[in-house]
Amino acid sequence: MQNSLTRYPEGSIRELWNISLPLMISTLASLFMIFTDRIFLAHYSIEALNASANAGTFAWAMMAGVGMITAMSEVFVAQYNGAKHFKRLGIPVWQMIWFALFSFAFFLPMAIWGAPAFFSGDRYAELEIPYFRWLMVFGPSYALMMAFSGFFIGRGRAKVMIWLAIIANLINIVFDWALIFGIPGLVPELGIQGAAIATCLGYLFESAVLGILFLRKENRLHFGTAHWRLNWKEMKKCCKVGVPQGVFCALEVFGWAVFYWMMTDLGEKHITISSICQSFTILLSFFCDGLSRGAAAVAGNFIGSGRYYLVRKVLKAGFFLLILFSLATSLVLVVDPVDTVRLLFIQHLDPSIQESLQICMVFAFIYIFFDGLRWVFSGLLVAAGDTLFLLIAGSLSVWVFLLAPIYFIVVRQGLPIEYAWGLTVLYAALFFIVYAIRFRQGAWQKISLVAQEGSKEDHRVEGARPMLPGPQE
């Protein structure tokens, strides 16, 4: 077995693209579930659209936080793969599977008591509470999906996720239509609750199929996926890297939830435009997310084999791909975004909203570009396990560079929505600079996750008897 990820030159644009493309498509399919929800809900009612932005962003702060922790299986799989410790690949994945299952202890109380505690008294509380509650009930399914996906991504075998994500997305679209609007005599009209249920069914499907593939006979024999028991040493290592990244992710998304709460308080125009802009930024972030995870997988293999010089080559490849993507998305967000919004969301837009929306969509485009640059650096830092820095810098940045200026400049002064989205551009640019400085300092090269794994431990794992029968091929 070779640890080479692709047939292309190592660290090249083609290698990074080959690894990242399946992840982009997989992420696009997942994010398209949210985007589809927003389209259906916009046609159902503007109140449902705005409620999904508020409650959905807060729910995703928690789901993404736990999911980011379990996704750290990808980093360990990548580094073990690069170091040729193939029999150890399944062990970190199983620790994150257990972590996802343990997360029921967090998500269920949030569903029962958290929903009314957070949203009672809010303008859209009647819609936000059931939407948030359903997402919390199914929250562990997303974390489980991320844990399983790390096994395939870390080995550069992410193409299997393409067709899987597409099928899951089709399931979501069908159930969105059926559950939101209802089918007379067959399915009751559930409105915003139907959107949440449809999305969660898609994640359940993905996690179930990935689990079956993970336990195939070939993987049990060659990659140790049958060793299902808790390994506290490995769990501690995964959590040491994953928890800071998960907490940072949760705090960043929670910061955006606070942003949308502030926009709600400023009026319906502010939150409606913000809901539309957020829908596009969420959808188009598939490229940045896939590129970041692809960079982490490629760089993780280089770091695991001690070839740090190739990591900078991955960085240049990531920037090149991001620039090409930005040129393509400018056709949607910059050239004539209002017509796109009319086609997908709201057919009859108020003239005052049209002018503001045009400006805010341009700001959203610039924000996505700077955020993409930052995510390339993030993937490389995650690959090295430098997640404590990501936690500290990320947690401070969202509050210092985004929320504080918006509160004191926009909310306190009652300024138009354009000022708020203009400040998001400043936030993204400053955030990118912080990550760039950290990478240039080179501290990430001194961090090692798997170098300490000795041959004795590898031999013990390779000679261990599989403990899980699992499905046959």
N, C-alpha and C positions, 0 to 999 in steps of 0.2 A: 504494500500500500504506500502511495506517495502522499506527501503533504502539500504538493503543488495544487493550487486551487483551480487554475484554468490552464488552457494551452497557450495563452497569450503571455507576452513579456511581463515579468513580475512588477507590480506597482504601476503598470501602464494604464492609460485611459481605457483601453479595450478591456483589460482585466477588471478594473473597478466597475466599468459599465456592465460587464458580464455578470458580476456578482450582485451589483446593486439593482439591475433591472427587475429580476424576479421579486425583490423586496419592495421596490417601488410599486409594482403592479399589485402585490399583495396588500401593501398599505393603502394604495389607491382604492382597492375594492372595499377595504374596511372603512376608510374615510368617506367613500362614496355612499356608504350606508347612512352616515350622518347627513351628508348633503342631500340624499334622497329624502330622508325624513323631513328636512327643512323645506324642500320643494312641496311635498305633499301637505305639510302643515301650513305652509303659506297659502295654498289653495283652500285649505280647510278653514283657517282664520288667522288674521295677523296676530291676534292675542296668543294663539297656540305657537306661532313662530317665535315670538318674543319670549314666551315662557320656556320654550326649549333651549333658547340661548342662555337664559339665566340658570335654570335648574340643570341643564345638560352640562354646562361648563363646570359647575361646582361638582357634579357627579364625576365628570371626567378627571377632575383634580385627584380624586381618590382612586378611581380605576386605573388611571395612567400611572399614578404613584406606585401602586402595588404591582402593576404590569411591568413597570420599568425595573423593579427589583427582580422579578422572575425572569425578565429578558436578559439578565446578566449571565444566564447559562450560556448564552452565545459567546461571551468573552472568554470564559473558561474552556469551552469546547474549542474555540479558535486557537487559544494558546496551547492547549494539550495537543491539538492536531498539528500545530507548527512544531512542537517539541517531539512529535512522534510517540506520545503516550496514548496510543489509540484505545487501549483497554479502559482508560479512565474517562472517556468521553461521556458515557451515560451517567456517571456519578453526580456531577454538578446539576445535570438536568433533573435528576430525581429529587435533589434537595429543593430545587425551585418548584417542582410539582407539589412536594409536601408543603412548601410555603404558601402556594396558591390555595391548597385545601384548608390550611390553618386560617386563611384570611376570611373564611366564613364567620369566624368569631368577631371580626371587625365589621363586615358588610351587613350582616343581619341586624345588629343593633342600630346601625345607621339607617336601615330601611324602616325599622319599626318606630324608633324615637327621633332619629335625626331629621327626617323629612319635615314633620310639623314644627320642630324646634327651629329649623333654619328659615322656613318660608312662611310661617303663620304671620298674617298681617301684611304680607307683600301684595303688590298690585295684582299679580297673576297667581296668587297662592293656590287657588282652587285647581289650577292646571299644573303648577310646578310640583306640588307634593306627590301626586300619583306618578308623574314622569320620573322624578328623582327616586322614588321608592322602588319602581321596577328595575331601574338601572343598578341599584344597590343589591337587590336580591340576586341578580345574575352577575354581579361584579367578579366573583371568583372565576367564572368561565373565561373572561378576558385574560386574567392572570395566568390561567392554565394554558391557554393558547400561546401566550408569549413564552412560557417555559418550554413547551414542546418545540416551538419554532426555532429556539436557540440551537437545538441539536442539528438542524438542517442548515441554518445560516452559517454557523461557525465552521462547518465542513465545506462550505461553498456549494451546497446541494439545495439551493433555495427554489429551483424551478418548479418543484412539486407544489409549492405554495401558490403558484399562479392560477392553475385551474381550480384549486381548492377555494381560493379567495373569490374567484369569479362565480362559482356555484353558490357560495355563501351569500354573495351580493344579490344574486338572482332570487334566492330565498327571501332576503330582506325586502326586495322590491315587491314581490308578490304579496307578502304578508303586510307590508306597509299599506298597500292599496286595500286589501281585504279588511284589515283590522282598524285602520283610521276611519274609513268611510262606511265600512260594513257592507254586508251582502244581504239584502232583504230576504228574510225567511231562513237564512243560514248562519250568518255571522253578525253579532251586534256591532253597532257603531261605537268604537272605543276612543276615537279622537287621539289625543296626545299620548294616552296610555298605549294605544295600538302601535305607535311609532317606536316606543321604548321596547315593547315586547318583540317586535319584528327584528330590531337590531340585535337584541340579546340572543334570539334564536339563531342568527347567523354566526355569532361567536361560539355558541354551543356546538354547532355543526362542525366548525373548523377545529375546535379543540378535540372533539371526538375522533375525527379522521386522522389528525396529526398523532394522536395517542396510539391509534392502531398501527400506523406506519412506524412509529418510534419503537414499537414492540415486535416488529418483524423478526423472524428467526435470524436473518443475516446480521441485523443490528445487535441482537442479543449476543451472538457469537463473537463478533469482531469489535464491537464498540462498547460493551459492558452495559447495555440498556436493561439487562435483567437484574442488576444489583439495585433493588428498590429500597433497601432499608435506609433509615436515617443514618447519616454520617455527620456527626456533630462537628468534626474538624472541617469537613468540606462545607457544611452549612455555614459555619462561622466565616470562612473565607468568602463565600458567595455574598453573605450579608454585609461583610465589611466593605465590599466593593459596591454592592447593589443598593443598600439602604441609603447612603448619602445621595446617590443618583435618583432613587425613588422619592426621597423627601424633597429634593430640589425640584423634580418634575411636578410633584403635587403642589408645592408652594408657588411655582411659576403659573401653573394652570389656575390655582386658587386666586392668584393675583389678577388673572384675567376675569375670573368670576366677579371679583370686587369691581373691576373696570365696568362690567356690564350692569352691575347693580347701580353704580354711579350714573351710568347713562340712562337707566330706567328712571331714576329720581329726577333727571333733567328733563324728561318728557318723552312722548311717544316717537317724535321724529328722531331723537338721539338714539334710542334703543332700536328702532326699526332699521335705520341705516347701519348701525353697528351689527345687528343680527345678519344683515345681508353681506356686509364686508367680512364678517367672521366666517360665514358659510363658505366664501371663496378662499379665504386664507387657510381654513381647515382642509378643504379639498386639495388645494395646490401644495400643501405642506407634505403631500405624499412623496414628492421628489426629494425634498430635504431629508425627510425621515429615512427613506430607502437609501439615499446616498450616505447618510451618516452611519447607518447600520452596516452598509456594505464596506465603508471605509474602516469601521471597527473590526469587521471580520478579516479583511485583507491585512490591515496593520497588525491585528492580534497575532496572525500567523508569523509575520516578520519579527515581531517583538519576542514571540515564543522561541524563535530560532536565533535570536540575538542579532538580526540584521536591521539595525535601527536606521541605517542610511536610506533604506527603501521607503520608510514612512514619509519622508518629505516628498518623495516622488508621488505617493498616493495623494498628498495634500494638493500638489499642482494639478493632478488629474481631476480631483474633486472640484477645484475652482473652475477649470475649463468646462466641465459638464454643467455646472451651475449657470455659467454665463450663457451657454446655449439654451438652457431651459428658460432663463429670464427673457431672452429675445422672443421665444415662442409665446410665453404667457402675456407679454406686452400687447399682443393682438387682442386679447380678451379684456384685460384690466385697464388698458390705457387708450386704445384706439376708440372704442365705442362701448363702454361697459353698460350704459343705460339700456340699450336695446337687449343686451344679454339678460339683464335683470327683468325687463318686461317679459321676455320670452319664458323665463324659468320661474320667477317668483310672483311679481305683482304687475298685472297687465296695465292698470291705470295708475300711473304715478303722479302725484301732485307736482306741479312745476317747481315749487320751492325745494322739494325733496330731490328732484332730478339734478339740479345744479350742485347741491351739496354732495349727492351720491357720486357724481362724476369726479369731484375733487378727492373724496374719501377713498374711492377705488384706486386712484393713482397712488395715494399714500399707502394703501394696502399692498400695492405692487412693489413699492420701494422697500416696505417693511419685510416682505417675503424674501427679497434679494439679500438684505443684510442678515436676516435670520438664517438663511441658507448658508451663508459664509460661516456664521457662528456654528451651525450644526456640523459642518465638515470638521472644524477643529474639535468639536465635542466628541465626534466618533473616534478620532485619534486619541484623545485623552482618556476616553472610556476604555479603549483597547489596552491602554497601559495601566488601567486601574486607578487613574488619578481622579477618582470620583469625589473625594472629600473636598478638593478645590472646587469642583463643579457645584457641590452643595452650597458652599460658603458664598462663592461669587454669584451663583444664580439666585440664591435666596435674597441676597442684598440688592442685586441689580433690579429685580422686578419691582421692589418697593421704592428704591431710591431713584431709579431712572424712569420709571413708568407711573406708578400710582401716586406718589407724592406730587410730582409736577402737575398731573392731571387734576388732582384734588384742589391744589392751591391756585392753579392757573385757570382751569376750565370750570370746575364745579363751584368754587367759591365766587368766581366772577360771572358765572352763568353764561359762558361763551358758547358760540356755535360748535357743532359737532366736528367741523373741519379742524379746529384746534386740537381736539382730542386725538384724532387719527394722525395729525402732523407730529404730535409728541410720541406716538408709537414708533415713528421712523427714527427719531432721536434715540429712543430706548434701544432699538435694534442695533443701531450703529455703535453706540457706546458698549453694548453687550458684546458685540463682535470684537471690538478693540481689546476688551479685557481678556477674552479667550486667546486672541492672537499673541498678546504679550506673554501669557502663561506658556504657550507652546514654544515661543522663541527662547524662553528661559531654559528649556530643556530638562526641567525637573522630572518630566514623565519618563525619561530614559533611565532613571535610577530606581524605578518601581518595577518589581517583578512579582508575578502571581504564581508561576509554576516552576521557576528555576530551582526552587528548593525541593521539588519532588524527586526523591532519590530512586535509584534503581531497585532498591529492596521493596519499597512500597509498590512500585509498578509491577514487580514480579509477584507480589502477594495478590494484587488485584487480578493480574492475568491468570494466575493459577487458581483463583477462587472459583468455587462452584456456583453457577447461576442460581439465584434464589427465587426466580419468578418464571413459571412455565410460559406464560404469554401465548399469543396466537401464533400459529404456524404460517409460514409463507404461503 
